[in-house]
């Protein structure tokens, strides 16, 4: 499952692609590594009907019977939207698209990069230039405890869909890959179409849709954080 991705693009590029009419994220850094429980930009249909670029926290609410301890660290990836818990989020009002230029999967063998001192990841992008594309995502407002030290609070959170891996990713992560949207038609369908149509986008990307790139434009050490739920259901 993908629990790390990078964004190296401009807000203007995201707005032009998605035709977002409102931007409430402030200034987007030139390159960002996004980990679970961090805030990151998404494009969503806001509650007032305006399409907006907003900053949400990565990790959807976990089904109560799967929450361990006193905090819900969030579910980053959703693999089975037919599962009862996720059905409440598949409508247009809860769909979003997540801008990305590359994403990572851990090496299946414990290889440590001698330069950075971190476990090696395989990074995937559309090509070596890392152009903009999107993950098909879901978002919601949620009241709960994300970290015990923070206590209960109101949150706006998101996650993204996964599906069967293609031939490029399967040797590295055999269970799943993100649902990627690479055309404006696909992003528009995900944001506006009824679920009966939008759900068809949860499909494996063609084997030649992605390439392996060495690393993102910037790479930082993985922060210490609570474990997160993956696309287990």
C-alpha positions, -999 to +999 in steps of 0.1 A: +000+000+000+012+035-007+020+054+026+043+080+011+040+103-020+056+135-033+041+166-049+064+187-071+041+211-090+024+245-086-009+254-073-017+270-106-011+238-124-035+220-101-062+247-104-060+248-142-062+210-145-092+207-121-109+240-127-109+246-090-127+279-083-114+284-048-080+279-032-078+278+006-044+260+012-021+290+014+013+286-003+022+252-016+059+243-011+079+235-042+083+198-031+065+180-003+069+144+009+035+134+023+032+108+051+001+094+068-015+119+093+000+149+076-019+176+059-018+177+021-037+194-008-068+178-024-094+190-048-129+184-036-165+194-041-169+216-010-201+215+011-214+247-006-209+232-040-178+250-050-149+230-063-119+239-042-083+232-035-080+225+003-056+210+028-069+179+046-053+153+069-043+120+054-063+091+070-100+083+067-120+072+098-113+035+105-143+012+112-148+012+150-142-026+153-108-021+138-096+008+159-068-002+183-064+017+215-078+052+223-069+069+190-078+063+154-046+068+134-066+067+102-070+045+071-048+058+043-059+035+015-094+021+006-094-011-014-130-023-010-156+004-014-183-022-012-175-027+025-203-012+045-182+014+063-171+029+031-205+031+013-213+063+032-184+080+014-187+071-022-211+098-032-200+129-051-200+150-019-173+128-004-151+123-035-118+142-040-087+139-062-052+140-047-025+157-067+008+137-069+039+136-090+055+104-076+047+078-050+067+052-031+065+016-022+090+001+003+116-023-011+106-059-005+141-064+008+155-043+037+179-022+017+193+009+035+204+039+015+240+046+026+235+083+018+203+090+037+204+062+063+168+053+055+152+022+041+151+023+003+119+030-014+109+024-050+094+056-065+069+056-093+059+085-117+044+089-151+079+095-165+112+109-154+099+145-155+073+136-129+043+154-144+011+159-124-015+132-120-040+123-093-051+096-070-089+089-068-098+099-033-125+101-006-128+127+021-150+135+051-154+156+082-148+136+113-148+142+151-125+120+170-090+113+185-062+112+159-034+113+184-040+108+222-020+138+231-042+160+209-075+147+224-108+147+205-112+173+178-129+181+145-110+170+114-112+170+077-096+139+064-090+120+032-077+087+018-074+073-017-085+042-035-063+012-043-067-017-068-048-047-081-011-038-090+001-038-125+031-057-138+055-029-128+044-026-092+034-063-084+070-075-078+075-047-053+040-046-037+020-076-047-013-066-030-023-032-043-015+000-061-032+034-060-060+042-084-044+068-107-062+093-128-041+107-157-065+126-179-088+155-172-117+134-184-109+108-156-106+134-129-139+150-140-157+117-140-144+109-105-156+143-092-190+145-109-203+111-121-227+089-102-210+061-084-222+035-109-200+052-134-172+065-112-165+031-096-152+019-130-121+040-125-110+017-097-090-004-122-054-014-126-033+010-145-018-002-178+016-018-173+033+011-192+015+039-174+043+044-148+080+042-146+104+037-117+123+068-107+152+068-083+138+092-057+116+123-053+129+158-058+135+159-021+138+130+004+136+132+042+139+107+070+106+089+079+092+105+110+083+084+140+045+081+142+018+057+153+010+028+129-016+035+103-043+012+089-039+002+053-062-010+025-072-041+045-109-040+036 
